[in-house]
Amino acid sequence: MDRFVRKGRIFFVACLCFTLLGIRAQGQQMPTDYEEVLKSLDRKGDFKAGVLKVNIPRNDLKITIQGVSTPTPFGFGGWVSLTKGADGSEVMMGDLVLLQEEVNPVMSALLDNGIEVTALHNHFFWDDPHVYFMHVHGMGKGADLAKRLKPGLDLIGHAPGAAAAAPGSSGSAATLDTAKIAKIVGHEGEPSGAVYKITVGRDDLNMKEHGAAINARMGLNTWAAFVGTDEDAAIAGDVAMLENEVTPVLKALRRNGINVVAIHNHMIEDRPVVIFLHYWGRGRAEKLATSFKAALDELGKGRASNAMAH
């Protein structure tokens, strides 16, 4: 009889322990400062595994992929998350779901408030409307991060659209003052029909693979292509950046009204790591050249010299 009583007590204690553990796992108490973050952002979220996740779903969008209706949880639920670092400050990371006309207004608002933009790309083909995914990063106190995030988040779903006619071009012969563009940029370019293209290598990085120099001709370069007229031109191009150059270049381009359309890598196992940024803009050719020059001037300030790991 005593044996059955002992087994019953053990069983009761075990059940109690499992119940308490279950309650603790399911109901982590949200810290007060995180509750204030949600309140400040006017967003919903949850706290699990030491992480506050703030939900930024695009319930306002009706998205189809190849004509198939796709609900928000299918991959269109934006978010930002915060967790405490060893020094007590917060580490913030996130992924925002944006229409193409929202990308640059949101980016500018974040950059202007000290939030880093670390990637910009698509997750889908054949999505209608077309959406982009912007990854963000920040450090600081929760309340401060919320304050810095809010101007950008408030533009989601409210950014003005941008539609304009094509820049003037005959489509055959260039009508740009290419000598003036080259003088502003500080590098000569090459004409190709109506397009004038300037390519600037990153030889300062001294990148090699298997002993072979990875130079501008191998794709390690920054370039700008101009088309149109002096009064009405368009620019498109690519900027090759070290990791610590990304934010300064982004700020230089956005400060000059240039649209950033992608941020990603072109290579793997490259040392140093090189990030590539694609951009597009429209305006007077002189202004566009000055904008490109502003981005160029942010490159090479902290030079690195490494070789690819192979």
N, C-alpha and C positions, 0 to 999 in steps of 0.2 A: 504493500500500500504506500509506504514512504517513497518507494521508487517512482511510482506514478505521480505522486505529489511533486517530487523534485523535477520530473520531466515537464509537468504542467507549468511550474514556475519558470523553468528555462524557456519554454515555448512562449510564455507571456512576456518575459523580458526581451526576447528576440523580436517579437512582434512590435513591442513598444519602441525599440531602437530603430527598426526599419521604418516605422511610422514617422518618428521624429526626423530621421534622415530625409524621408520623402518630403515632409513639409518644408524642411530647410532648402532642399534642391529646387522645389517648385516655387517657393515664395521668397527669394532673396530680397531683403529690404533695400529699396532704392535710396541711395544717399540724398540728403537734402539738397546738396549743391547740384545734383543731376536733375532733381525735380525742378529746380530753378532754371536749368538749361532748357528743359522741355517747355516750361512756361514762357521763357523769353523768346524762344523760337516759334511758339504757338504750334507745336507739333506733338504727335503722339510717339511713344517709344516704350521700350522695356529694358530692364536691367537683369542680365544673367551673366554668370561666369566672370563677374567683375567688369563687365562692359555695358555701357549705356549705348543702345542703338536707337537712333532717331529715324523714324520712317518718313521718307519723302516720295511717296508713290505718285505716279502720273495717272491718277484716276480720271483726269480731265481729258486724256487722249483716248481716242478710239482707233487702235492700231490694227492693221491687217498685215500679214506676211504672205505674199503670193495669193492674196485674196482671202486668206483664212483669218477670221477674227481671233485676236489673241488678248486674253485678259491681262491685267496689270501684273499679277504674280508670275506670269510666264517669263518675265525678265525685264519688266519696266518699273520696278520698285526701287527708286533711288534711296540712298541712306547716308548718314554720317554716324560714326561710332567714336566714343571716347572711353579711354581707360587710363588709370593712374600709373605714371612712371615711378621709378625708384626714388626720385627726388620730390615726389608729391605733386608735380605738375601733370597736366593731362596730355596724352598723345591722341590726336584726332586724325582719323582717316575717313574717306567717304567716296561715294560713286554717285554722281548726279546724272539723271536722265533728262536730256535737253533736246528741244527742236533746234534745227540749224540756226534759226534766227535768234535763238536765246543764248547760244554758245558764247559769243564774244561780249555781250553786255554782262552776263553772269561772270565770265572770266575777269573782266575789268573790275567789277565790284569786289570780287574776292581778292585779287592782287592788290587793289588799293587799300584793302584792310588787312594785309599781311598774311593772307592764306595762300599757300602754294598750290599751283596746278601741276600735277605730276604726269598726267597722261590724258590724251583726247583721241577717241577712236570710235568705230562702230562695233556693234555686237551682232548685227544681222545684215543679211541681204534682203532686198525686195520688201522692206518695211515701208509702210505708207500710213502716216507721214514718216519721213526719214528722221531718225533720232540718233544722237551722239551721246557718248558716255564720257563724262569728265571726272577724273580721279583727283581728289584733293587731299591736302595734308596740312596740319598745323600743330603747334605746341603752345602751352600756356595754361592758365587757369580756366576752368569750365565756363564761368560767367563771361570771361573775356573772349573766349573762343566763340561763344554763342553770339556775342555782340558783333564780332568780326564776320561771322558767317551770315547773319541775318540779312544784310543788304543784298547779298547775292541770291540767297534762297527766296527772298521776296520777289525777285524778278522772274522766277520760274512760273510760267503760265501767264506772265504779264509783259514780257519783253516785246518791244515794237518790231514789226516785220521789216524786212529790207528787200525791196524789189527795185531794180533799175535796168535801164536799157543797156545794151552792149556798148562798150567804149568805141569811139570812132576809129575805123581802120579801113583802108582800101582792100586789105587782104592780099596785096601783092608787094608793094614797095613801102619801106619804112618812111614814116613822116615824123620821126622823132629827132630831136637834136641829140644824137648819141654822144657827141663830143662833150656836151654839157653834162649828160648823165654820168659819163666816165669820170669827168673831173670831180663831180660831187662825191661819187662812190670811192674814188681813189684807185680804181682798177679799170683796165680796158676790157671791153666785151667783144663779142662777135655777132655780126648781123646774119640772120637767116630769114630771107623774105621780109615780112613786116615785123619780125621779132628781133629784138636786140637783147642778147643774153650775156650776163657777166657771171663768171665762175671764179670762186676764190677757194683755194685749197686750205687744208689744215696741216701743212707740213710741220707746224710748231709742235704737233703731237708725236711726231716721229714714230708712227704706228707701223708695226711689221707683223707679218704672218709667215712662218717657216722661212724667215730671213728675207722675204720679199717686202719691199716698201709698199705700204697701202697709202696711195696718194690720191690726188684729186681725180685722176683718170680712173681710179678703182672705185670711186663713189664717195670718198671721204672729202666732201666739199660743201661749200655754201654757195648758192646761186640765186640770181634774180633774172627773170625774163620780163621785158617791157614790150607792150604793144599799144597801138593807138596813135594819138597825136600829143603834142606838147601840152595842149589844153585839156585833153580828155584821154587819159591813158589807163592801162591796167597793169598790175604787177602780180607775178606769181613766183614762188620759189621754195627753197628748202634751206634750213640753217642747221649745220652740224655743230653740236654743243657738248661740252663737258657737263656733268651733272650740276656743278655749281654755277654754270652759265645759264641754265634754263630759265630761272625766274627773272634775272636781269634782262634777258632777251625778250621774254614775254612782255615785260613791262615796257620795254622800248617800243615794241611793235604796237601794243595796244594804246600807248600814249600818243602814237602817231596815227591812230585810226586804221591800222592794218588788221585784217581778220585772220585769226589763227584757225586752221582747219584740221590739223592733226599733230599729235605729239607721240612719238613712238621710237623704237629702235629699228635699225636696218640690219644689224649684225648680232651674232651671239658670241660669247666668250671673247669679246674685244676688250683690250686693256690699253689705255683707260676706256671706261664705258663712254660711248658716244650716243647722245640722244638727237633725233632728227625732228625738226619742226617744219611743217608745211604752212604756207600762208598765201593770202590773196588780198589785193586792195585795188582801189580805183580813185583817180583824181588827176591833178596836174602832174606831169612827168617829173618836174623838179621836186615836188613835194614827196612823191613816191621814192625817188632816188635818195632824198634826205632821210626818209623813214628807214630804208634799207641800210643806209650808212650808220644810222643810230644803233641798229641791231648788230652790225659788223663790229662796231666799236666796243661791244660788250664781250667779244671773243678774245681769248688769249691773254686776259689780264692775269690769271693765275695759271701759268703754263704747266703742263704735265708731260712727261716723257716716259712712255711705257711701251711694252710690246704685247701683242696678242698672246694669250696663253694657249699654246699648242705643243 
